[in-house]
Amino acid sequence: MNKPGLDTLCIQAGWKPENGQPRVLPICQSTTFKYDNSDEMGQLFDLEKSGYFYTRLQNPTCDTVAQKICELEGGTGAMLTSSGQAANYFAVLNICEAGDHIVCSNSVYGGTFNLFGTTMKKQGIECTFVDPDASEEELHQAFQPNTKAVIAETIANPTLVVLDIEKFAKLAHSHRVPLIVDNTFATPINCRPFEWGADIVTHSTTKYMDGHGVSLGGCIVDSGNFDWQANADKFPGLTQPDESYHGIVYTEKFGKNAYITKATSQLMRDLGSMQSPMNAFLLNIGLETLHLRVPRHCENARKTAEFLSNHEKVAWVNFAGLPDNKYHTLAEKYLPGGTCGVISFGLKGGRAAAGKMMDQFHMIAIVTHVADARTCVLHPASHTHRQMTDEQLKEAGIAPDLIRLSVGIENAQDIINDLKQALEKI
Ligand SMILES: *Cc1c(COP(=O)(O)O)cnc(C)c1O
């Protein structure tokens, strides 16, 4: 049989009903699962047998949706989490402990920056942030003997920096550690990081995958390609006995599924950040149209970016889909079908004009969110970062006049018309 297309996988992967079963993925809204004999239950707890026993570890609805995302990314195993934050936290914590070190792109999402730079630091895991555009020689210098992973975003939120995935994969592998790529903005429709050498992919499913702004969630997908056993000295958590499971060794017992099995049976068990079955059900409905929505987001964003870059009141536009963008060449290589629906731009009138523009929209809404069906805006200097002076904003890499526009899937001309009338009023 031919390999199904991504569009087919969006709809058909995951839930495969047997004779007489519901056609649509059922919501297993149950915390627990019943067994007929004591011995069977015991085997589940020893990881001798696979099966469900408590939803904090695994739930059939969540697993089915994780399987769909796994197939979309071309991985060997996946796990849903309660949020994108939990996905990035677990992806790293699964292979790091106090005393270890990670290398992360400095242009990652603010939540990830705080997680690695502050919270995980307090837990004893140090992070060195690097400029993703730096030369390989410079990047090598960020590594230490205790470095355990490299993390970056395919398209960074909100700076829209496009990652040179091959360069980063080569770098990580030369130091015998995996590359973890947060693929939230690109989605597997536009980029499949495993094809370029990434080892683990994470998602905030809250964004395009859900697509409708209804449920928070995350996902971790393992490519199964990183050889933990060959680098056993670096990854004792996967290659040494786990005392909390009668001394099983994940790599020995689970082979290519070692990483995801440890994440579910150890981290989820102990830290509990499972996605609810109801949210997984909603996420699955979102995934069924991902292949239709993502190209429309990209097309609308391209038209909007072209309109903005030709407008006299607009000082600059950042969108990798524009030919003069700094990341256009990388986007053509890694994201030939389109980048994402998010654009940032600045106004000639600066911070004040940008603040004023916020109050002029009719359809476009001010929200602290990106990547759903509805077009929305945020002016960090007036909203999320309002306490900062212009100088502090620049230090944080955010232009005081920066407006972040998440282009939805409405009629492109209606989006442009709303921007046009708002620009006329300032
Ligand atoms: C939003 C986002 C996150 C965090 O996800 P939540 O679901 O909000 O916890 C992580 N990474 C990227 C790239 C994001 O855009």
The ligand as a Tripos MOL2 file, in Angstrom:
@<TRIPOS>MOLECULE
LIG
   15    15     1     0     0
SMALL
NO_CHARGES

@<TRIPOS>ATOM
      1 C1          2.2440   28.8960   22.9970 C.3       1 LIG1
      2 C2          3.5260   28.2360   22.8260 C.ar      1 LIG1
      3 C3          4.0550   27.4110   23.8270 C.ar      1 LIG1
      4 C4          3.3570   27.1880   25.1340 C.3       1 LIG1
      5 O1          2.1780   26.4730   24.9180 O.3       1 LIG1
      6 P1          0.9010   26.5090   25.8900 P.3       1 LIG1
      7 O2          0.0000   25.5270   25.2410 O.co2     1 LIG1
      8 O3          0.3930   27.9090   25.9140 O.co2     1 LIG1
      9 O4          1.3700   26.0670   27.2360 O.co2     1 LIG1
     10 C5          5.2570   26.7780   23.5870 C.ar      1 LIG1
     11 N1          5.9220   26.9650   22.4350 N.ar      1 LIG1
     12 C6          5.4450   27.7600   21.4480 C.ar      1 LIG1
     13 C7          6.2320   27.9260   20.1890 C.3       1 LIG1
     14 C8          4.2430   28.4200   21.6130 C.ar      1 LIG1
     15 O5          3.7730   29.2100   20.6300 O.3       1 LIG1
@<TRIPOS>BOND
     1     1     2 1
     2     2     3 ar
     3     2    14 ar
     4     3     4 1
     5     3    10 ar
     6     4     5 1
     7     5     6 1
     8     6     7 2
     9     6     8 1
    10     6     9 1
    11    10    11 ar
    12    11    12 ar
    13    12    13 1
    14    12    14 ar
    15    14    15 1
@<TRIPOS>SUBSTRUCTURE
     1 LIG1         1 GROUP 0 **** ****
